[in-house]
């Protein structure tokens, strides 16, 4: 008798500082917000890879509060 195959479903979440501090489901984000997170993670990865040698930064990159105005705290 063959083995029963189980389906595995995954969900991706991020944590941003907001009022109820609940995780935000990545599927609910716009493409712009997903691209922003990708650029942010890529920059952080490069900076950790080349720590002490060079510092990477994206020019004219908006703040998290600008990209996620509905969930981030306003100061």
C-alpha angles and dihedrals in degrees: 000000000000124000119260112246117225121212114228118207122190133192125198121216137179130202119226126172104263139138103277094026091221117151117262117233110234094218088065093060126097121245089253091055091047091050090049092053090048092053091046093051092045091052092048091049093051092047091052091046094052099032111162093012107067138351120226123204135165115238117235092003110163121233123260089250090058094049096042103033095151095058108028124086116258114226 
